[in-house]
Amino acid sequence: ERVGAQIPVMGVGSIHTLPDAERALATGVPLLAVGRELLMEPRWAEKIRTGEPVRVTLLRQAQHELLLPDGLWKVIMNSLGWLPVVD
């Protein structure tokens, strides 16, 4: 409402599942950012569309499965709280 109709606003943060996305879209934002979710679940959009469960945590041993490069993996592992990493 503050920005006006000419500038799109993107909803960011805590959009992990379909209900999260639906709640965010219900506020009126036309776009959602799901960058962290795509790191944990590369098929996030497809799974949301088909109703499949999505990953909401990142397994510490999932680097090769997710095809994440070493540099990015080191950043993820050393940035406490950025992604919910589990053993």
C-alpha positions, 0 to 999 in steps of 0.5 A, spaced: 500 500 500 505 504 501 509 503 495 503 504 490 500 500 484 506 501 480 512 498 483 511 490 485 513 488 492 516 481 493 514 477 499 521 474 503 522 470 509 519 464 512 516 461 505 517 454 506 511 450 504 505 451 500 501 454 506 506 459 507 506 461 500 499 462 500 499 466 507 504 470 503 500 471 497 494 473 501 497 479 503 497 481 496 504 481 494 505 479 487 511 475 488 515 471 493 522 469 494 524 462 495 532 462 494 533 458 501 528 453 499 531 452 492 538 451 495 534 445 500 529 443 495 531 444 488 524 441 485 521 446 490 516 449 485 514 443 482 513 439 489 509 445 491 505 445 484 504 437 485 502 437 492 509 433 494 512 434 501 518 439 501 524 438 504 524 444 510 531 442 513 538 441 510 541 434 511 549 436 513 551 430 508 546 432 502 551 437 498 553 432 493 545 430 492 543 437 491 549 439 487 552 445 491 559 447 489 564 447 495 564 454 496 557 455 497 557 449 501 562 452 506 558 458 506 552 454 508 555 450 513 559 456 517 553 461 517 549 459 523 541 460 522 541 461 515 539 454 513 536 449 518 542 444 518 541 437 521 545 431 522 
